[in-house]
Amino acid sequence: MECFVPEIRIPEWLETYAEKLYGQPLPSPEERVRLTVELAAENVRRGTGGPFAAALFDCENRRLHSIGINVVLSSGQSFAHAEMTAIAAAQRKIGRIDLAGFELVSSCEPCVMCFGGILWSGVSALLYGAPGRMAAETGFDEGDKVPDWHNSLESRGIRVCGPLLGEAARKPFELYRKLGGVIY
């Protein structure tokens, strides 16, 4: 029997992109969310994944710590959502699983899987751009979260802010649809 350990490979362009941003503060919530929306659109343009991106920022100084994009299709692994890859990158970088003191910023409201990952990651806050309905309108099945999922996170000490950016958060989804992206 073969033992398989999942491995996520992030496209080279993302590392180059991220190197320019690491350590730079993005003071406003809108700036941080805008970054993830732009990364999601770039992921689509380059054909390296779905219309989703996420990043972790230090809660104290608002400096970028890690970036993740959706690489489900390129990795062949259904768990390779943007939030999960950003969380995994941060955990690996700091050498622990508890991400207290970090804020997860996502281009879109988390799906049911990422909701669970957020709970268990220990992040202190979640900011997001597009409401889940924008992903659903594109054809993505985001799963059935509890209706009061905001309160569920907040009751565990995770501050939630979103949706942010209004219609501007729709850009990656429109581009994905226009380019004929696979719905999975």
PAROVO-996763 format. One record per residue: x, y, z of N, C-alpha, C in turn. Coordinates in steps of 0.02 Angstrom, whole numbers, padded with zeros to 5 digits, always signed. Atoms other than C-alpha are relative to their C-alpha. Example, Ala and Ser with C-alpha at 12.3 -4.5 7.8 and 13.67 -1.06 7.14 Angstrom:
2
+00045-00059+00000+00615-00225+00390+00045+00060+00000;-00042-00059-00003+00684-00053+00357-00039+00055+00037;
This chain:
184
+00042-00059+00000+00000+00000+00000+00045+00062+00000;-00039-00061+00006+00067+00169-00050-00027+00054+00048;+00019-00055-00044+00066+00308+00079+00008+00065-00039;-00002-00063+00038+00025+00477+00003-00004+00060+00047;+00000-00062-00038+00069+00642+00083-00013+00057-00049;+00016-00054+00047-00015+00789-00004+00055+00053-00003;-00049-00053+00009+00100+00918-00075-00030+00052-00048;+00027-00054+00041+00046+01085-00144+00058+00040-00029;-00051-00041+00033+00155+01173-00270-00033+00065-00024;+00025-00066+00018+00124+01358-00288+00036+00022-00064;-00032-00023+00062+00156+01432-00461+00056+00050+00013;-00059-00043-00008+00321+01522-00482-00018+00074-00001;+00018-00071+00004+00236+01686-00529-00023+00027+00067;+00025-00023-00064+00156+01692-00357+00057+00016+00048;-00058-00014-00043+00322+01680-00266+00033+00065-00019;-00030-00063+00024+00393+01820-00373-00043+00059+00020;+00048-00052-00017+00237+01924-00344+00004+00014+00076;+00002-00006-00073+00239+01891-00156+00064+00031+00028;-00064-00026-00025+00424+01932-00132+00000+00077+00002;+00004-00073+00002+00385+02113-00179-00044+00027+00056;+00049-00023-00049+00248+02122-00047+00015-00019+00072;-00013+00023-00069+00314+02025+00104+00030+00056+00041;-00025-00050-00046+00342+02139+00251-00029+00069-00008;+00031-00066+00010+00246+02285+00179-00068+00002+00035;+00065-00005-00032+00100+02345+00283-00054+00024-00049;+00059-00024+00036-00072+02366+00206-00050+00019+00055;+00037-00022-00059-00161+02471+00338-00076-00011-00001;+00073+00004-00001-00343+02466+00281-00025-00070-00019;+00030+00065+00019-00454+02311+00273-00014-00004-00075;+00015-00001+00072-00505+02362+00097+00063-00013-00042;-00063+00012+00036-00323+02365+00039+00020-00074+00003;-00018+00071-00009-00293+02191+00109-00045-00045-00042;+00047+00040+00040-00450+02120+00029+00013+00012-00075;-00013-00016+00071-00412+02210-00136+00060-00041-00025;-00057+00041+00020-00243+02121-00140-00022-00071-00017;+00020+00069+00013-00327+01951-00129-00045-00004-00062;+00041+00000+00061-00455+01997-00263+00044+00006-00062;-00047-00007+00056-00313+02052-00377+00038-00064-00012;-00036+00064+00007-00218+01891-00342-00045-00054-00030;+00047+00048+00028-00374+01788-00380-00008+00010-00075;+00006-00015+00071-00395+01876-00547+00064-00019-00038;-00063+00018+00031-00210+01850-00586+00007-00076-00007;+00000+00073+00001-00227+01665-00544-00040-00024-00061;+00042+00017+00057-00366+01655-00674+00035+00018-00065;-00034-00023+00061-00272+01758-00805+00057-00046-00021;-00058+00042+00014-00120+01646-00790-00018-00074-00010;+00022+00069+00010-00224+01487-00797+00028-00048+00052;-00030+00042-00051-00149+01422-00635-00049-00022+00054;+00048+00021-00051-00309+01400-00535-00066+00037-00005;+00067-00029-00003-00483+01453-00487+00001+00072+00023;+00005-00072-00014-00546+01629-00448-00001+00017+00075;-00003-00011-00072-00496+01629-00265+00073+00011+00022;-00066-00011-00030-00347+01696-00165-00010+00020+00073;+00002-00018-00072-00307+01723+00019+00070+00018+00023;-00065-00020-00028-00169+01796+00126-00007+00005+00076;-00002-00011-00072-00118+01804+00308+00042+00061+00014;-00034-00060-00021-00068+01967+00388+00008-00002+00076;-00011-00009-00072+00006+02003+00559-00051+00050+00025;+00052-00044-00026-00134+02080+00663+00027+00066+00029;-00028-00060-00030-00017+02205+00747+00023+00051-00050;-00030-00048+00046+00074+02283+00602-00029-00002-00071;+00034+00007+00065-00036+02228+00454+00048-00016-00057;-00048+00020+00052+00115+02159+00362-00019-00069-00027;+00014+00063+00034+00091+02019+00236+00047-00054+00026;-00039+00056-00025+00148+01851+00303+00001-00059-00049;+00003+00055+00048+00089+01721+00177-00057+00011-00049;+00050-00005+00053-00012+01705+00017-00019-00071-00021;+00022+00063+00029-00117+01563-00051-00049+00013-00056;+00048-00003+00054-00214+01536-00210-00033-00068-00008;+00034+00063+00013-00337+01404-00266+00039-00037-00054;-00035+00042+00049-00240+01265-00352-00030-00070-00003;+00035+00064+00000-00371+01127-00347+00013-00039-00064;-00008+00036+00064-00361+01083-00532+00072-00017-00016;-00071+00014+00017-00173+01100-00555+00032-00050+00047;-00028+00048-00048-00137+00998-00398-00037-00066+00000;+00041+00060-00001-00277+00872-00423-00023-00018+00070;+00018+00011-00070-00322+00894-00239-00056+00048+00020;+00060-00041-00013-00495+00955-00188+00007+00046+00060;-00008-00043-00059-00433+01031-00024+00043+00061-00014;-00049-00053+00014-00313+01151-00112-00033+00067-00015;+00034-00065+00005-00424+01303-00087+00048+00055+00023;-00044-00056-00016-00345+01475-00068+00011+00008+00075;-00007-00009-00073-00381+01489+00118+00044-00054+00030;-00038+00056-00027-00309+01317+00152+00074+00005-00020;-00070-00006+00020-00150+01350+00051+00034+00058+00036;-00029-00056-00038-00124+01518+00137+00013-00019+00072;-00008+00023-00070-00150+01440+00309+00059-00048+00004;-00055+00048-00001-00032+01296+00268+00068+00034-00009;-00064-00037+00011+00102+01416+00203+00021+00036+00064;-00016-00037-00061+00091+01520+00362+00023-00048+00055;-00019+00048-00051+00097+01368+00476+00069-00029-00012;-00067+00027+00016+00248+01299+00386+00053+00053+00012;-00049-00054-00007+00335+01468+00387+00018+00013+00073;-00014-00015-00070+00316+01496+00574+00012-00062+00043;-00016+00062-00036+00330+01313+00624-00049-00019+00055;+00052+00021-00048+00168+01296+00721-00068+00003-00033;+00066+00001+00031-00015+01263+00686-00046+00055+00026;+00042-00053-00028-00088+01398+00798+00019+00068-00030;-00013-00064+00034-00103+01559+00698-00031+00060+00037;+00024-00057-00040-00162+01671+00841+00045+00060-00016;-00038-00060+00016-00110+01849+00803+00004+00014-00074;+00002-00010+00072-00139+01829+00617-00072+00008-00024;+00065-00014+00031-00283+01887+00509-00001-00034-00069;+00009+00031+00066-00343+01781+00362-00043+00047-00042;+00036-00044+00046-00397+01889+00216-00012-00041-00063;+00019+00041+00057-00491+01804+00075-00038+00041-00052;+00036-00034+00053-00557+01861-00093-00074-00015+00002;+00071+00021-00002-00721+01771-00055-00016-00029+00069;+00024+00033-00060-00825+01712+00091+00022-00074-00001;-00024+00069+00000-00758+01542+00145-00055-00051-00014;+00045+00056+00010-00839+01381+00087-00004-00039+00066;+00009+00038-00062-00891+01251+00215+00066-00033+00023;-00063+00031-00019-00721+01163+00210+00047+00052+00031;-00046-00052-00024-00622+01324+00232-00025+00030+00066;+00029-00021-00064-00741+01377+00371+00029-00043+00056;-00029+00045-00050-00683+01223+00467+00074+00011+00010;-00072-00013-00003-00501+01257+00425+00016+00063+00038;-00009-00063-00035-00518+01434+00489-00008-00011+00075;+00011+00014-00072-00589+01372+00655+00061-00033+00031;-00054+00040-00029-00446+01251+00681+00068+00032-00007;-00065-00032+00010-00307+01366+00622+00020+00046+00058;-00015-00046-00055-00322+01483+00771+00008+00072-00020;-00007-00071+00020-00322+01643+00667-00043+00044+00045;+00036-00047-00043-00382+01796+00760-00055+00037-00036;+00050-00038+00038-00484+01873+00619-00006-00027-00071;+00013+00016+00070-00561+01843+00448-00030+00061-00034;+00027-00053+00043-00588+01977+00316-00013-00033-00068;+00012+00029+00066-00668+01933+00149-00034+00050-00046;+00027-00044+00051-00720+02015-00013-00069-00021-00022;+00063+00020+00030-00856+01929-00113-00043-00041+00049;+00044+00045-00038-01008+01855-00026-00003-00067-00037;+00003+00067+00030-01030+01668-00057-00046-00005-00060;+00048+00003+00056-01175+01702-00175+00034+00014-00067;-00036-00015+00063-01052+01773-00304+00034-00063-00026;-00030+00063+00021-00959+01607-00307-00054-00048-00024;+00055+00044+00019-01124+01512-00314-00030+00020-00068;+00027-00024+00064-01186+01621-00458+00046-00019-00058;-00048+00022+00051-01029+01570-00554-00005-00075-00011;+00009+00072+00006-01072+01387-00523+00035-00041+00053;-00035+00037-00052-00964+01341-00374-00047-00020+00056;+00039+00025-00056-01043+01234-00238+00040+00012+00063;-00037-00020-00059-00986+01314-00076-00018-00041+00062;+00021+00041-00056-01073+01187+00036-00048+00036+00046;+00050-00027-00046-01197+01214+00176+00032+00017+00067;-00025-00023-00066-01125+01318+00318-00061+00015+00044;+00053-00020-00046-01227+01355+00472-00019+00072-00018;+00022-00068+00019-01333+01511+00438+00034+00056+00037;-00033-00053-00040-01251+01610+00578+00075-00014+00007;-00070+00019-00002-01074+01560+00531+00044+00056+00027;-00038-00056-00028-01011+01737+00572+00003-00006+00077;+00004+00005-00074-01071+01715+00752+00038-00061+00026;-00036+00060-00021-00998+01540+00760+00075+00015+00006;-00071-00018-00003-00825+01609+00720+00013+00050+00057;-00011-00052-00051-00844+01761+00832-00006-00028+00071;+00006+00030-00066-00899+01652+00979+00064-00037+00020;-00064+00033-00012-00729+01568+00961+00058+00049-00001;-00051-00051-00003-00637+01733+00965+00029+00021-00067;-00024-00018+00067-00617+01754+00776-00045+00057-00026;+00037-00059+00025-00670+01929+00721-00013-00009-00074;+00019+00008+00071-00762+01930+00553-00020+00068-00028;+00017-00062+00034-00773+02076+00432-00009-00015-00074;+00014+00011+00071-00855+02062+00261-00074-00007-00010;-00039-00008+00061-00912+02064+00129+00024+00072-00009;-00030-00065+00014-00800+02207+00073+00010+00008-00076;-00014-00020+00069-00772+02295-00095-00060-00003-00047;+00060-00001+00043-00949+02269-00162+00011-00038-00065;-00004+00033+00066-00958+02228-00348+00071-00010-00024;-00070+00008+00021-00770+02249-00368+00027-00070+00018;-00022+00067-00020-00751+02081-00279-00023-00054-00049;+00026+00047+00050-00843+01998-00425+00049-00012-00058;-00045+00000+00058-00700+02030-00548+00031-00069-00016;-00030+00065+00017-00611+01859-00532-00052-00050-00027;+00052+00046+00024-00776+01766-00557-00021+00015-00071;+00018-00020+00069-00822+01865-00712+00055-00021-00049;-00056+00019+00043-00649+01835-00785+00002-00076-00009;-00001+00073+00003-00658+01649-00744-00054-00025-00048;+00055+00019+00044-00826+01633-00830+00016+00018-00073;-00017-00024+00067-00768+01736-00980+00051-00045-00034;-00054+00042+00027-00614+01625-01003-00018-00074-00002;+00023+00070+00003-00716+01465-00988+00029-00045+00053;-00029+00040-00055-00645+01408-00821-00044-00058+00020;+00034+00061-00022-00692+01234-00760-00033+00012+00068;+00034-00004-00064-00822+01231-00622+00008-00068+00035;-00012+00062-00037-00779+01102-00490-00030+00004+00069;
